[in-house]
Amino acid sequence: MKNVILTDKEKLETLINTAGLTPTEIARALEVSYNTVHRWRTQDIKPHPAQARHLDELFKETVDITPQVEKVLKDMPDPIQKLQTNRELQEKFFLETTYNSNAIEGSRMTMKETEQAFTNGEVKGRQFFEILEAVNHRNALVFMLDTVKTGFKIQKVTFWNSTK
């Protein structure tokens, strides 16, 4: 699955070509000079992170990206089917999702330790509950992947959780 990320330069071009803004109007909205906007467009100069955030906000407020999103979704293969058929991708998904989810919850296990927990159920220097947490998370992902069918909508999960 390819990432669809617009560069700052592409956002500027879209603002000009699709939204109909002039470089002067963009400069005014971002509180920078016309020359700065011109350099961003024509040279390999990137905006300061704060200016890039303002550019993102202007882009979101001004450009209707619905057609682009619909095109990407149409061209994109079904991610669930891809996960169900590609074993290597599946294992990477299980590992990275488990590691990141557990890290958010405060686990200090490394990615390598999480992988060890999956393969042999033992990780030197880690308590049993930490290992069990990683293994159970993986098992939940396996169950979910086996249960979910093509056309599944995340709104179903949201509905189920809201009715509890």
N, C-alpha and C positions, 0 to 999 in steps of 0.2 A: 504494500500500500504506500503510495507516495504522499509525502507531506506537501500540503499546498500552503506555502507561505509567500506573501508578497513582500518584495523588498521595498525600502523607503522610496527608491526611484520609481518602482512600478506603481506605488500608491500615488505619487505625484502625477505620473502620466495619466493614471485613471481619473484623478481629480480634474485634470485639465481636459482630457478627451471625452470622458463619460459624463462627469458632473458639470462640465462647462465653466469651471472656474478658471480665471486667468492666473498666471504666476504672481501678479501683483496682489490679487485678492488672497491668494494662499499666503503670501508673505505677510500681509496685514493680519490675517487670522492667526498666524503662528508667531506674530510679533518679531519677525526677522526682516532683513533687507531683501529686496528683489534679487540682488547679486548672490545672496546666500542660497536662495531657492534655485537660482540658475546654476550655481556650482553643484548643488545636490543632483540636479537633473543631467548635467553635461559632463561632469568630472566624477572621478571615483571618490568623492568626498561624502561622508555619511554625517547625518545630523547628530548633535549631542544627544545622549539618551533622553534628557528632558524634552528636547525638541522633537525627538522621535515619538515620544508618548503623546505630545500635542498633535503631531501629524496623524497618529493612530486615531485619536479622538475626532479630529476633523474628518478623516476618512470614514469612520463609522457613522458620523452624523450626516454626511453628505451623500455617500455612495450607497445605492441599493445593490447589495451583493447577492440577492436571492437568485438571479439567473446563473451566476457563477457557481453558487453552492449546488444548485440543482444539476448543473452540468457535471460537476465533480462527482456527485452522488450517483449520477447515471453512468459515468465512465468507470466508477470504482467497483471492483468485484465485491461480492458479498463477503465481508470479513469473517463472519461466523463459519461459513463453508470453508474458507481458506484455513482458518484455525483447526477445523475438524479434520481436514485432509493432509495438512502439512505437519508432520510430527516434530520436526526441528523448530518450526515457528511456535508450535504449541508449547514445547518445553521452555523456550525462551520467554513466552508470554507468562507461563506459570511462575517461572523463577523471578522475573522482573516485577510482576504484579505482587507476588507474595513479599518479596524483599521491600518494595516501596511501601506497601500497605503496613507491614509490620514496623518499618522505620517510622512512619507517621505515628504509630501507636506507642513508640518509645523503645522498640527493640534495638539492641546494639549489635545484633548479628550482622556480619558482613555478607555481601552477595555470595562469596565463596562458601561461607559457613551455611548459608541457606541452601546452597546447592548440595553440600555434604549432608545436610539433614534430609534432603529429598532422596539421595542415593543410598545412604546406609543407615540413616536414622540416628547417627551419633555425630556429635561435634565436641571435640576436646575443649574443655574449659567452659562449656555452656550448661546451664541447668536444664533438666528434663522438660520443664514446662515451656521453655523457649523453643526447644526443638519441636515439641508437640504442637505448639502454636503455628509454626511454619508448615509442618506436615499437614495439619488439619486445614490450614488455609488453602494449601494446594489441593487437598481432597475436595474442598468446597468448590474450587474452580473446575476441577475435573467433572464433578456432578453437574455444575451449571452448564458446562460445555456439552455434556451428554444430553441434557434436558432441553436446552434452547434449540429451536428449529429456525430455519430460514424464514425471514419476515418478522421475527420477534421484535417487539417494540419495548423500549425501556419504560414507557409510560405504564406498562402492566406492572412492573416492579414498584413504581411509585404509587400506583393505586393500591397494590397489596399492602405496602408499608403504611399507607394512610388509613387503612381500614382496621388496623390492629388496635 
